[in-house]
Amino acid sequence: MFNLFSAKEKTKTTGGGPLQGYKITDVERSRKYGVAADSLRMLRAKASEKFKISECRVYLAQDGVEVTDEEYFRTLPAQILFVVASKDTIVKTDFELMYNAIKSAHTDLLHAGELAQQFVSNNQPEISKILYNAQRGRDDLIQRSARTEHAEWFVGIEDRAVKTKEEIMKRRGQDRIRGYFYKTKDELTKCSMYRASPMARELIDEMLELFRQLLVGFDYFSCMFDRSCQRRLELKPDNTDDADEPDAQRIPPKRLKLLVQNSLGSNCQIDRYNVALCSEMGDFRCMGVWKDERCRYVSHRINPYASRENLILFQVWNLDHQIEISRTVLPSILDNVERMVSRESDAICKLHRRKGKTLSVITYFLELFTLSNLKLVHIVCHDKTVHELISNGTIICDRCEEYKYIKQFQRKLRSQKDALL
């Protein structure tokens, strides 16, 4: 192993966590450095010094996600590559840089495409035979699961403990949903109301803890990209055919997951969305722009289990919130918390016209983290303009079924934890 860090770097820590090695680069990918850090704060400080940026931000090179939360940072593996940029700089992912490089030479590619089309037209029988044999070979590679059976697929995946493609895809699904949780936590806890009002802090903390418990119970919806999952999302036909967080009460993650599952009850609305989005072979298809029932493009299909190239391309497929998380869902939560805290006359349950007790946690959970509100889309179908949808989250009272369900879930979970501890 190369010794990328000086003795001084190894010993100077901030106490955030174990000191690990990471890689940092600039937006143009022209310079790359190895640094040791035990926290996001330390990484930012060293990155600012290396690239002479006073207020730098760090992004994951592979998918362009900004890392803003210390908890999320601690879930990332050592030696992962971060892109360092100033506040207003647009950061492109590794895929986008590669795509632009290919696009810059499009004239030659188009000409080559015309020659290839002529060749196929003149040699159809031979081409058909080649394609048939190639498809048979491709299907064989797709069906292989273990690292030992398809080593090329695992190139670049350093964690040797991961033995199968399904394990990798589970983690990819978890990482995306976990990212939404950290974004939610960051937005809700950094507001002035959270710092100034004990009542607001209590409401938000309780909501975040319920979110976390439910996410652990559903394994951060790891089955979403896992083809071995038996339950699949029922899509409308188109025209062409254990990395859980440690629990605060020292309960092992797997045990907490079972406790949450046992506490959910038979009328849980969330369970229906705990499904795989792919076929048994691992084929995914785009679900279309947020306002459409289905994708308009036949070509928007991918099987990340087929090859390493497909796995890399799958990184630019997005989970798109139909009701937008930043523009709509999180502002709705903060507005309702403010009503509960400072506008008591407005803190009324609209359904029963009674004084509100809390926020509709389950409704907000469905909008933030589940396929009730998420669509898997090709990058072309990821519409980043304003979505004309409003959040269904609201203030609820003690007569609401959702309130009764939340309290029943909390009681069951608490009693099981007490029995365990």
Secondary structure in CASP SS format (residue, H / E / C, confidence):
PFRMAT SS
TARGET T0000
AUTHOR 0000-0000-0000
METHOD secondary structure of the structure
MODEL  1
M C 1.00
F C 1.00
N C 1.00
L C 1.00
F C 1.00
S C 1.00
A H 1.00
K H 1.00
E H 1.00
K H 1.00
T H 1.00
K C 1.00
T C 1.00
T C 1.00
G C 1.00
G C 1.00
G C 1.00
P C 1.00
L C 1.00
Q E 1.00
G E 1.00
Y E 1.00
K E 1.00
I E 1.00
T E 1.00
D C 1.00
V C 1.00
E C 1.00
R C 1.00
S C 1.00
R C 1.00
K E 1.00
Y E 1.00
G E 1.00
V E 1.00
A E 1.00
A E 1.00
D C 1.00
S C 1.00
L H 1.00
R H 1.00
M H 1.00
L H 1.00
R H 1.00
A H 1.00
K H 1.00
A H 1.00
S H 1.00
E H 1.00
K H 1.00
F H 1.00
K C 1.00
I C 1.00
S C 1.00
E C 1.00
C C 1.00
R E 1.00
V E 1.00
Y E 1.00
L E 1.00
A C 1.00
Q C 1.00
D C 1.00
G C 1.00
V C 1.00
E E 1.00
V C 1.00
T C 1.00
D C 1.00
E H 1.00
E H 1.00
Y H 1.00
F H 1.00
R H 1.00
T H 1.00
L C 1.00
P C 1.00
A C 1.00
Q C 1.00
I C 1.00
L E 1.00
F E 1.00
V E 1.00
V E 1.00
A E 1.00
S C 1.00
K C 1.00
D C 1.00
T C 1.00
I C 1.00
V C 1.00
K C 1.00
T C 1.00
D H 1.00
F H 1.00
E H 1.00
L H 1.00
M H 1.00
Y H 1.00
N H 1.00
A H 1.00
I H 1.00
K H 1.00
S C 1.00
A C 1.00
H H 1.00
T H 1.00
D H 1.00
L H 1.00
L H 1.00
H H 1.00
A H 1.00
G H 1.00
E H 1.00
L H 1.00
A H 1.00
Q H 1.00
Q H 1.00
F H 1.00
V H 1.00
S H 1.00
N H 1.00
N C 1.00
Q H 1.00
P H 1.00
E H 1.00
I H 1.00
S H 1.00
K H 1.00
I H 1.00
L H 1.00
Y H 1.00
N H 1.00
A H 1.00
Q H 1.00
R H 1.00
G H 1.00
R H 1.00
D H 1.00
D H 1.00
L H 1.00
I H 1.00
Q H 1.00
R C 1.00
S C 1.00
A E 1.00
R C 1.00
T C 1.00
E C 1.00
H C 1.00
A H 1.00
E H 1.00
W H 1.00
F H 1.00
V C 1.00
G C 1.00
I C 1.00
E C 1.00
D C 1.00
R C 1.00
A C 1.00
V C 1.00
K C 1.00
T E 1.00
K H 1.00
E H 1.00
E H 1.00
I H 1.00
M H 1.00
K H 1.00
R H 1.00
R H 1.00
G H 1.00
Q H 1.00
D H 1.00
R H 1.00
I H 1.00
R H 1.00
G H 1.00
Y H 1.00
F H 1.00
Y H 1.00
K H 1.00
T H 1.00
K H 1.00
D H 1.00
E H 1.00
L H 1.00
T H 1.00
K C 1.00
C C 1.00
S H 1.00
M H 1.00
Y H 1.00
R H 1.00
A H 1.00
S C 1.00
P H 1.00
M H 1.00
A H 1.00
R H 1.00
E H 1.00
L H 1.00
I H 1.00
D H 1.00
E H 1.00
M H 1.00
L H 1.00
E H 1.00
L H 1.00
F H 1.00
R H 1.00
Q H 1.00
L H 1.00
L H 1.00
V H 1.00
G H 1.00
F C 1.00
D H 1.00
Y H 1.00
F H 1.00
S H 1.00
C H 1.00
M H 1.00
F H 1.00
D C 1.00
R C 1.00
S C 1.00
C C 1.00
Q C 1.00
R C 1.00
R E 1.00
L C 1.00
E C 1.00
L C 1.00
K C 1.00
P C 1.00
D C 1.00
N C 1.00
T C 1.00
D C 1.00
D C 1.00
A C 1.00
D C 1.00
E C 1.00
P C 1.00
D C 1.00
A C 1.00
Q C 1.00
R C 1.00
I C 1.00
P C 1.00
P H 1.00
K H 1.00
R H 1.00
L H 1.00
K H 1.00
L H 1.00
L H 1.00
V H 1.00
Q H 1.00
N H 1.00
S H 1.00
L C 1.00
G C 1.00
S C 1.00
N C 1.00
C C 1.00
Q C 1.00
I C 1.00
D H 1.00
R H 1.00
Y H 1.00
N C 1.00
V C 1.00
A E 1.00
L C 1.00
C C 1.00
S C 1.00
E C 1.00
M C 1.00
G C 1.00
D C 1.00
F E 1.00
R E 1.00
C C 1.00
M C 1.00
G C 1.00
V C 1.00
W C 1.00
K C 1.00
D C 1.00
E C 1.00
R C 1.00
C C 1.00
R C 1.00
Y C 1.00
V C 1.00
S C 1.00
H C 1.00
R E 1.00
I E 1.00
N C 1.00
P C 1.00
Y C 1.00
A C 1.00
S C 1.00
R H 1.00
E H 1.00
N H 1.00
L H 1.00
I H 1.00
L H 1.00
F H 1.00
Q H 1.00
V H 1.00
W C 1.00
N E 1.00
L E 1.00
D E 1.00
H E 1.00
Q C 1.00
I C 1.00
E C 1.00
I H 1.00
S H 1.00
R H 1.00
T H 1.00
V H 1.00
L H 1.00
P H 1.00
S H 1.00
I H 1.00
L H 1.00
D H 1.00
N H 1.00
V H 1.00
E H 1.00
R H 1.00
M H 1.00
V H 1.00
S H 1.00
R C 1.00
E H 1.00
S H 1.00
D H 1.00
A C 1.00
I E 1.00
C E 1.00
K C 1.00
L C 1.00
H C 1.00
R C 1.00
R E 1.00
K E 1.00
G C 1.00
K C 1.00
T E 1.00
L E 1.00
S C 1.00
V H 1.00
I H 1.00
T H 1.00
Y H 1.00
F H 1.00
L H 1.00
E H 1.00
L H 1.00
F H 1.00
T C 1.00
L C 1.00
S C 1.00
N C 1.00
L E 1.00
K E 1.00
L E 1.00
V E 1.00
H C 1.00
I H 1.00
V H 1.00
C H 1.00
H C 1.00
D C 1.00
K C 1.00
T C 1.00
V C 1.00
H C 1.00
E C 1.00
L C 1.00
I C 1.00
S C 1.00
N C 1.00
G C 1.00
T C 1.00
I E 1.00
I E 1.00
C C 1.00
D C 1.00
R C 1.00
C C 1.00
E H 1.00
E H 1.00
Y H 1.00
K H 1.00
Y H 1.00
I H 1.00
K H 1.00
Q H 1.00
F H 1.00
Q H 1.00
R H 1.00
K H 1.00
L H 1.00
R H 1.00
S H 1.00
Q H 1.00
K H 1.00
D H 1.00
A H 1.00
L H 1.00
L C 1.00
END
